[in-house]
Amino acid sequence: MAYEQKELTGALFKNEEKVDETHADFNGSAKIGGKEYWLNAWVNVYEKDGQKRKYYKLSFKPKQPAQVQGPESKKGAFDAMDDDIPF
């Protein structure tokens, strides 16, 4: 049985593939309002009253359904063109 995320819960894991300072320190997923989100977290430090304090900055990005790759996905502006060569 596959794991199903419960409503208003999330999970973060240490980002073992971080290669750049701008990459998240932790990543995972969350479920809010019946929708699933990718979750990223960065450990930041600020100074208050002479003491350094850590906090986590979070970002949420909606998970998108997988895009269909095939002839249907390649339709575009050229579909309306006539196949007849005018000369």
N, CA, C and O atoms as a printed pandas DataFrame, in Angstrom:
     atom_number atom_name residue_name chain_id  residue_number  x_coord  y_coord  z_coord
0              1         N          MET        A               1    0.837   -1.179    0.000
1              2        CA          MET        A               1    0.000    0.000    0.000
2              3         C          MET        A               1    0.879    1.238    0.000
3              4         O          MET        A               1    1.806    1.338    0.803
4              5         N          ALA        A               2    0.602    2.175   -0.884
5              6        CA          ALA        A               2    1.386    3.397   -1.005
6              7         C          ALA        A               2    1.034    4.367    0.122
7              8         O          ALA        A               2   -0.093    4.392    0.617
8              9         N          TYR        A               3    2.024    5.158    0.509
9             10        CA          TYR        A               3    1.809    6.157    1.554
10            11         C          TYR        A               3    0.953    7.290    1.015
11            12         O          TYR        A               3    1.188    7.777   -0.091
12            13         N          GLU        A               4   -0.041    7.713    1.792
13            14        CA          GLU        A               4   -0.877    8.838    1.399
14            15         C          GLU        A               4   -0.727    9.945    2.437
15            16         O          GLU        A               4   -0.917    9.723    3.633
16            17         N          GLN        A               5   -0.386   11.136    1.964
17            18        CA          GLN        A               5   -0.206   12.297    2.837
18            19         C          GLN        A               5   -1.545   12.660    3.466
19            20         O          GLN        A               5   -2.552   12.745    2.762
20            21         N          LYS        A               6   -1.574   12.876    4.785
21            22        CA          LYS        A               6   -2.796   13.277    5.469
22            23         C          LYS        A               6   -2.960   14.793    5.381
23            24         O          LYS        A               6   -1.987   15.532    5.235
24            25         N          GLU        A               7   -4.198   15.231    5.471
25            26        CA          GLU        A               7   -4.532   16.653    5.398
26            27         C          GLU        A               7   -3.809   17.440    6.495
27            28         O          GLU        A               7   -3.732   17.002    7.643
28            29         N          LEU        A               8   -3.283   18.605    6.119
29            30        CA          LEU        A               8   -2.575   19.531    7.012
30            31         C          LEU        A               8   -1.337   18.919    7.653
31            32         O          LEU        A               8   -0.994   19.229    8.794
32            33         N          THR        A               9   -0.665   18.040    6.895
33            34        CA          THR        A               9    0.605   17.486    7.360
34            35         C          THR        A               9    1.645   17.625    6.264
35            36         O          THR        A               9    1.321   17.830    5.095
36            37         N          GLY        A              10    2.887   17.510    6.664
37            38        CA          GLY        A              10    3.984   17.577    5.715
38            39         C          GLY        A              10    5.190   16.853    6.274
39            40         O          GLY        A              10    5.214   16.478    7.446
40            41         N          ALA        A              11    6.175   16.663    5.443
41            42        CA          ALA        A              11    7.412   16.004    5.854
42            43         C          ALA        A              11    8.573   16.672    5.132
43            44         O          ALA        A              11    8.491   16.963    3.939
44            45         N          LEU        A              12    9.657   16.913    5.868
45            46        CA          LEU        A              12   10.876   17.491    5.301
46            47         C          LEU        A              12   12.025   16.522    5.494
47            48         O          LEU        A              12   12.108   15.820    6.501
48            49         N          PHE        A              13   12.913   16.499    4.502
49            50        CA          PHE        A              13   14.097   15.651    4.551
50            51         C          PHE        A              13   15.310   16.489    4.188
51            52         O          PHE        A              13   15.207   17.407    3.373
52            53         N          LYS        A              14   16.443   16.190    4.774
53            54        CA          LYS        A              14   17.670   16.911    4.452
54            55         C          LYS        A              14   17.967   16.744    2.965
55            56         O          LYS        A              14   17.911   15.635    2.434
56            57         N          ASN        A              15   18.283   17.851    2.300
57            58        CA          ASN        A              15   18.577   17.839    0.872
58            59         C          ASN        A              15   20.005   17.331    0.668
59            60         O          ASN        A              15   20.962   18.093    0.804
60            61         N          GLU        A              16   20.147   16.055    0.345
61            62        CA          GLU        A              16   21.453   15.429    0.149
62            63         C          GLU        A              16   22.083   15.820   -1.182
63            64         O          GLU        A              16   23.267   15.569   -1.405
64            65         N          GLU        A              17   21.292   16.437   -2.075
65            66        CA          GLU        A              17   21.800   16.803   -3.396
66            67         C          GLU        A              17   22.089   18.296   -3.523
67            68         O          GLU        A              17   22.242   18.799   -4.636
68            69         N          LYS        A              18   22.165   19.006   -2.412
69            70        CA          LYS        A              18   22.423   20.444   -2.435
70            71         C          LYS        A              18   23.845   20.697   -2.926
71            72         O          LYS        A              18   24.810   20.202   -2.344
72            73         N          VAL        A              19   23.966   21.480   -4.013
73            74        CA          VAL        A              19   25.284   21.792   -4.564
74            75         C          VAL        A              19   25.534   23.299   -4.621
75            76         O          VAL        A              19   26.658   23.728   -4.880
76            77         N          ASP        A              20   24.503   24.100   -4.383
77            78        CA          ASP        A              20   24.623   25.547   -4.461
78            79         C          ASP        A              20   24.011   26.150   -3.198
79            80         O          ASP        A              20   23.066   25.584   -2.648
80            81         N          GLU        A              21   24.521   27.270   -2.735
81            82        CA          GLU        A              21   24.016   27.928   -1.536
82            83         C          GLU        A              21   22.542   28.294   -1.645
83            84         O          GLU        A              21   21.849   28.366   -0.630
84            85         N          THR        A              22   22.050   28.526   -2.861
85            86        CA          THR        A              22   20.653   28.922   -3.032
86            87         C          THR        A              22   19.693   27.731   -2.975
87            88         O          THR        A              22   18.486   27.925   -2.833
88            89         N          HIS        A              23   20.204   26.513   -3.082
89            90        CA          HIS        A              23   19.357   25.331   -2.992
90            91         C          HIS        A              23   18.848   25.171   -1.562
91            92         O          HIS        A              23   19.528   25.540   -0.605
92            93         N          ALA        A              24   17.649   24.619   -1.431
93            94        CA          ALA        A              24   17.038   24.431   -0.119
94            95         C          ALA        A              24   17.856   23.461    0.734
95            96         O          ALA        A              24   18.459   22.518    0.221
96            97         N          ASP        A              25   17.863   23.712    2.052
97            98        CA          ASP        A              25   18.544   22.811    2.986
98            99         C          ASP        A              25   17.716   21.545    3.224
99           100         O          ASP        A              25   18.263   20.472    3.478
100          101         N          PHE        A              26   16.392   21.687    3.137
101          102        CA          PHE        A              26   15.465   20.579    3.326
102          103         C          PHE        A              26   14.401   20.650    2.231
103          104         O          PHE        A              26   14.067   21.736    1.759
104          105         N          ASN        A              27   13.865   19.489    1.826
105          106        CA          ASN        A              27   12.748   19.487    0.894
106          107         C          ASN        A              27   11.826   18.318    1.216
107          108         O          ASN        A              27   12.223   17.342    1.854
108          109         N          GLY        A              28   10.589   18.444    0.757
109          110        CA          GLY        A              28    9.597   17.415    1.029
110          111         C          GLY        A              28    8.278   17.795    0.417
111          112         O          GLY        A              28    8.230   18.440   -0.630
112          113         N          SER        A              29    7.190   17.392    1.077
113          114        CA          SER        A              29    5.864   17.689    0.549
114          115         C          SER        A              29    4.890   17.908    1.692
115          116         O          SER        A              29    5.151   17.538    2.837
116          117         N          ALA        A              30    3.742   18.526    1.352
117          118        CA          ALA        A              30    2.691   18.800    2.324
118          119         C          ALA        A              30    1.345   18.732    1.611
119          120         O          ALA        A              30    1.267   18.857    0.389
120          121         N          LYS        A              31    0.291   18.533    2.393
121          122        CA          LYS        A              31   -1.064   18.513    1.847
122          123         C          LYS        A              31   -1.896   19.538    2.610
123          124         O          LYS        A              31   -2.066   19.442    3.826
124          125         N          ILE        A              32   -2.413   20.528    1.867
125          126        CA          ILE        A              32   -3.178   21.615    2.468
126          127         C          ILE        A              32   -4.417   21.854    1.616
127          128         O          ILE        A              32   -4.309   22.045    0.405
128          129         N          GLY        A              33   -5.569   21.846    2.227
129          130        CA          GLY        A              33   -6.806   22.079    1.492
130          131         C          GLY        A              33   -7.073   21.053    0.420
131          132         O          GLY        A              33   -7.686   21.368   -0.600
132          133         N          GLY        A              34   -6.621   19.825    0.632
133          134        CA          GLY        A              34   -6.826   18.760   -0.340
134          135         C          GLY        A              34   -5.854   18.785   -1.503
135          136         O          GLY        A              34   -5.910   17.912   -2.370
136          137         N          LYS        A              35   -4.960   19.772   -1.542
137          138        CA          LYS        A              35   -3.983   19.874   -2.623
138          139         C          LYS        A              35   -2.598   19.533   -2.091
139          140         O          LYS        A              35   -2.271   19.808   -0.937
140          141         N          GLU        A              36   -1.786   18.922   -2.968
141          142        CA          GLU        A              36   -0.423   18.555   -2.587
142          143         C          GLU        A              36    0.559   19.609   -3.061
143          144         O          GLU        A              36    0.422   20.156   -4.155
144          145         N          TYR        A              37    1.559   19.890   -2.221
145          146        CA          TYR        A              37    2.560   20.914   -2.491
146          147         C          TYR        A              37    3.957   20.361   -2.280
147          148         O          TYR        A              37    4.179   19.499   -1.429
148          149         N          TRP        A              38    4.901   20.872   -3.070
149          150        CA          TRP        A              38    6.318   20.649   -2.788
150          151         C          TRP        A              38    6.699   21.642   -1.710
151          152         O          TRP        A              38    6.246   22.786   -1.740
152          153         N          LEU        A              39    7.508   21.236   -0.772
153          154        CA          LEU        A              39    7.895   22.059    0.358
154          155         C          LEU        A              39    9.412   22.159    0.401
155          156         O          LEU        A              39   10.106   21.143    0.371
156          157         N          ASN        A              40    9.932   23.388    0.473
157          158        CA          ASN        A              40   11.368   23.626    0.606
158          159         C          ASN        A              40   11.615   24.470    1.847
159          160         O          ASN        A              40   10.796   25.318    2.203
160          161         N          ALA        A              41   12.743   24.236    2.502
161          162        CA          ALA        A              41   13.079   24.996    3.705
162          163         C          ALA        A              41   14.561   25.335    3.709
163          164         O          ALA        A              41   15.405   24.513    3.352
164          165         N          TRP        A              42   14.860   26.559    4.118
165          166        CA          TRP        A              42   16.227   27.044    4.262
166          167         C          TRP        A              42   16.452   27.420    5.715
167          168         O          TRP        A              42   15.577   28.011    6.347
168          169         N          VAL        A              43   17.619   27.082    6.250
169          170        CA          VAL        A              43   17.983   27.487    7.607
170          171         C          VAL        A              43   18.656   28.851    7.498
171          172         O          VAL        A              43   19.679   28.989    6.827
172          173         N          ASN        A              44   18.086   29.858    8.154
173          174        CA          ASN        A              44   18.642   31.210    8.137
174          175         C          ASN        A              44   18.974   31.641    9.553
175          176         O          ASN        A              44   18.498   31.050   10.523
176          177         N          VAL        A              45   19.795   32.677    9.664
177          178        CA          VAL        A              45   20.196   33.198   10.965
178          179         C          VAL        A              45   19.992   34.709   10.969
179          180         O          VAL        A              45   20.327   35.390   10.000
180          181         N          TYR        A              46   19.440   35.228   12.067
181          182        CA          TYR        A              46   19.360   36.676   12.235
182          183         C          TYR        A              46   19.830   37.016   13.643
183          184         O          TYR        A              46   19.853   36.162   14.529
184          185         N          GLU        A              47   20.196   38.257   13.829
185          186        CA          GLU        A              47   20.708   38.691   15.123
186          187         C          GLU        A              47   19.687   39.599   15.788
187          188         O          GLU        A              47   19.190   40.545   15.176
188          189         N          LYS        A              48   19.374   39.300   17.058
189          190        CA          LYS        A              48   18.438   40.099   17.834
190          191         C          LYS        A              48   18.980   40.219   19.251
191          192         O          LYS        A              48   19.300   39.217   19.890
192          193         N          ASP        A              49   19.079   41.436   19.731
193          194        CA          ASP        A              49   19.594   41.708   21.085
194          195         C          ASP        A              49   20.973   41.094   21.296
195          196         O          ASP        A              49   21.284   40.598   22.379
196          197         N          GLY        A              50   21.796   41.134   20.248
197          198        CA          GLY        A              50   23.155   40.624   20.344
198          199         C          GLY        A              50   23.263   39.107   20.269
199          200         O          GLY        A              50   24.363   38.565   20.379
200          201         N          GLN        A              51   22.159   38.424   20.087
201          202        CA          GLN        A              51   22.193   36.964   19.990
202          203         C          GLN        A              51   21.796   36.535   18.586
203          204         O          GLN        A              51   20.881   37.093   17.980
204          205         N          LYS        A              52   22.502   35.536   18.088
205          206        CA          LYS        A              52   22.151   34.977   16.783
206          207         C          LYS        A              52   21.086   33.914   16.997
207          208         O          LYS        A              52   21.190   33.067   17.884
208          209         N          ARG        A              53   20.054   33.985   16.155
209          210        CA          ARG        A              53   18.949   33.042   16.267
210          211         C          ARG        A              53   18.675   32.408   14.912
211          212         O          ARG        A              53   18.695   33.083   13.882
212          213         N          LYS        A              54   18.419   31.110   14.921
213          214        CA          LYS        A              54   18.097   30.388   13.691
214          215         C          LYS        A              54   16.590   30.391   13.469
215          216         O          LYS        A              54   15.801   30.388   14.414
216          217         N          TYR        A              55   16.214   30.398   12.187
217          218        CA          TYR        A              55   14.817   30.215   11.810
218          219         C          TYR        A              55   14.776   29.513   10.465
219          220         O          TYR        A              55   15.780   29.448    9.756
220          221         N          TYR        A              56   13.621   28.993   10.124
221          222        CA          TYR        A              56   13.437   28.292    8.857
222          223         C          TYR        A              56   12.566   29.137    7.939
223          224         O          TYR        A              56   11.485   29.579    8.327
224          225         N          LYS        A              57   13.043   29.357    6.726
225          226        CA          LYS        A              57   12.268   30.031    5.698
226          227         C          LYS        A              57   11.668   28.937    4.829
227          228         O          LYS        A              57   12.380   28.041    4.375
228          229         N          LEU        A              58   10.356   29.006    4.594
229          230        CA          LEU        A              58    9.655   27.957    3.854
230          231         C          LEU        A              58    9.093   28.474    2.543
231          232         O          LEU        A              58    8.759   29.652    2.420
232          233         N          SER        A              59    8.991   27.585    1.564
233          234        CA          SER        A              59    8.278   27.900    0.328
234          235         C          SER        A              59    7.453   26.684   -0.063
235          236         O          SER        A              59    7.867   25.538    0.116
236          237         N          PHE        A              60    6.268   26.970   -0.606
237          238        CA          PHE        A              60    5.358   25.931   -1.070
238          239         C          PHE        A              60    5.124   26.135   -2.550
239          240         O          PHE        A              60    4.960   27.267   -3.007
240          241         N          LYS        A              61    5.108   25.046   -3.305
241          242        CA          LYS        A              61    4.840   25.110   -4.741
242          243         C          LYS        A              61    3.867   23.988   -5.075
243          244         O          LYS        A              61    4.140   22.827   -4.770
244          245         N          PRO        A              62    2.720   24.315   -5.706
245          246        CA          PRO        A              62    1.754   23.259   -6.024
246          247         C          PRO        A              62    2.386   22.175   -6.902
247          248         O          PRO        A              62    3.136   22.464   -7.834
248          249         N          LYS        A              63    2.061   20.925   -6.579
249          250        CA          LYS        A              63    2.499   19.822   -7.429
250          251         C          LYS        A              63    1.631   19.844   -8.669
251          252         O          LYS        A              63    0.411   19.978   -8.575
252          253         N          GLN        A              64    2.245   19.714   -9.821
253          254        CA          GLN        A              64    1.519   19.723  -11.085
254          255         C          GLN        A              64    1.352   18.291  -11.564
255          256         O          GLN        A              64    2.261   17.477  -11.403
256          257         N          PRO        A              65    0.198   17.972  -12.153
257          258        CA          PRO        A              65    0.053   16.627  -12.722
258          259         C          PRO        A              65    1.066   16.423  -13.846
259          260         O          PRO        A              65    1.491   17.379  -14.495
260          261         N          ALA        A              66    1.441   15.185  -14.063
261          262        CA          ALA        A              66    2.426   14.882  -15.102
262          263         C          ALA        A              66    1.916   15.351  -16.459
263          264         O          ALA        A              66    0.752   15.140  -16.800
264          265         N          GLN        A              67    2.787   15.983  -17.226
265          266        CA          GLN        A              67    2.437   16.475  -18.557
266          267         C          GLN        A              67    2.456   15.306  -19.532
267          268         O          GLN        A              67    3.347   14.458  -19.486
268          269         N          VAL        A              68    1.473   15.272  -20.408
269          270        CA          VAL        A              68    1.405   14.225  -21.426
270          271         C          VAL        A              68    2.391   14.559  -22.535
271          272         O          VAL        A              68    2.357   15.656  -23.093
272          273         N          GLN        A              69    3.260   13.624  -22.849
273          274        CA          GLN        A              69    4.216   13.801  -23.939
274          275         C          GLN        A              69    3.766   12.930  -25.098
275          276         O          GLN        A              69    3.652   11.711  -24.965
276          277         N          GLY        A              70    3.517   13.548  -26.211
277          278        CA          GLY        A              70    3.075   12.790  -27.371
278          279         C          GLY        A              70    2.584   13.739  -28.439
279          280         O          GLY        A              70    2.751   14.952  -28.314
280          281         N          PRO        A              71    1.986   13.214  -29.481
281          282        CA          PRO        A              71    1.538   14.053  -30.588
282          283         C          PRO        A              71    0.550   15.140  -30.145
283          284         O          PRO        A              71    0.544   16.237  -30.704
284          285         N          GLU        A              72   -0.288   14.835  -29.137
285          286        CA          GLU        A              72   -1.266   15.826  -28.699
286          287         C          GLU        A              72   -0.594   17.045  -28.085
287          288         O          GLU        A              72   -1.098   18.161  -28.217
288          289         N          SER        A              73    0.539   16.845  -27.415
289          290        CA          SER        A              73    1.203   17.957  -26.737
290          291         C          SER        A              73    1.971   18.852  -27.707
291          292         O          SER        A              73    2.414   19.935  -27.324
292          293         N          LYS        A              74    2.133   18.419  -28.951
293          294        CA          LYS        A              74    2.904   19.201  -29.911
294          295         C          LYS        A              74    2.019   20.081  -30.789
295          296         O          LYS        A              74    2.515   20.766  -31.683
296          297         N          LYS        A              75    0.720   20.064  -30.538
297          298        CA          LYS        A              75   -0.174   20.896  -31.326
298          299         C          LYS        A              75    0.068   22.344  -30.961
299          300         O          LYS        A              75    0.323   22.671  -29.802
300          301         N          GLY        A              76   -0.011   23.194  -31.940
301          302        CA          GLY        A              76    0.251   24.596  -31.675
302          303         C          GLY        A              76   -0.234   25.470  -32.799
303          304         O          GLY        A              76   -1.226   25.155  -33.455
304          305         N          ALA        A              77    0.462   26.573  -33.028
305          306        CA          ALA        A              77    0.049   27.563  -34.008
306          307         C          ALA        A              77    0.075   27.013  -35.424
307          308         O          ALA        A              77   -0.698   27.473  -36.264
308          309         N          PHE        A              78    0.924   26.057  -35.716
309          310        CA          PHE        A              78    1.054   25.550  -37.079
310          311         C          PHE        A              78   -0.078   24.596  -37.459
311          312         O          PHE        A              78   -0.234   24.275  -38.637
312          313         N          ASP        A              79   -0.868   24.137  -36.492
313          314        CA          ASP        A              79   -1.958   23.214  -36.800
314          315         C          ASP        A              79   -3.007   23.847  -37.703
315          316         O          ASP        A              79   -3.646   23.147  -38.489
316          317         N          ALA        A              80   -3.192   25.147  -37.606
317          318        CA          ALA        A              80   -4.207   25.838  -38.408
318          319         C          ALA        A              80   -3.729   26.071  -39.838
319          320         O          ALA        A              80   -4.528   26.448  -40.695
320          321         N          MET        A              81   -2.464   25.859  -40.108
321          322        CA          MET        A              81   -1.926   26.107  -41.455
322          323         C          MET        A              81   -2.375   25.026  -42.419
323          324         O          MET        A              81   -2.550   23.866  -42.044
324          325         N          ASP        A              82   -2.555   25.423  -43.649
325          326        CA          ASP        A              82   -2.919   24.483  -44.699
326          327         C          ASP        A              82   -1.699   23.672  -45.094
327          328         O          ASP        A              82   -0.591   24.208  -45.129
328          329         N          ASP        A              83   -1.877   22.395  -45.392
329          330        CA          ASP        A              83   -0.773   21.565  -45.827
330          331         C          ASP        A              83   -0.424   21.769  -47.300
331          332         O          ASP        A              83    0.606   21.287  -47.772
332          333         N          ASP        A              84   -1.284   22.484  -48.024
333          334        CA          ASP        A              84   -1.042   22.721  -49.439
334          335         C          ASP        A              84    0.054   23.770  -49.636
335          336         O          ASP        A              84    0.055   24.811  -48.979
336          337         N          ILE        A              85    0.971   23.487  -50.536
337          338        CA          ILE        A              85    2.029   24.437  -50.873
338          339         C          ILE        A              85    1.468   25.377  -51.943
339          340         O          ILE        A              85    0.966   24.906  -52.964
340          341         N          PRO        A              86    1.542   26.699  -51.731
341          342        CA          PRO        A              86    0.873   27.643  -52.644
342          343         C          PRO        A              86    1.578   27.849  -53.978
343          344         O          PRO        A              86    1.144   28.709  -54.745
344          345         N          PHE        A              87    2.616   27.128  -54.294
345          346        CA          PHE        A              87    3.272   27.324  -55.595
346          347         C          PHE        A              87    3.428   26.051  -56.354
347          348         O          PHE        A              87    3.961   26.055  -57.464
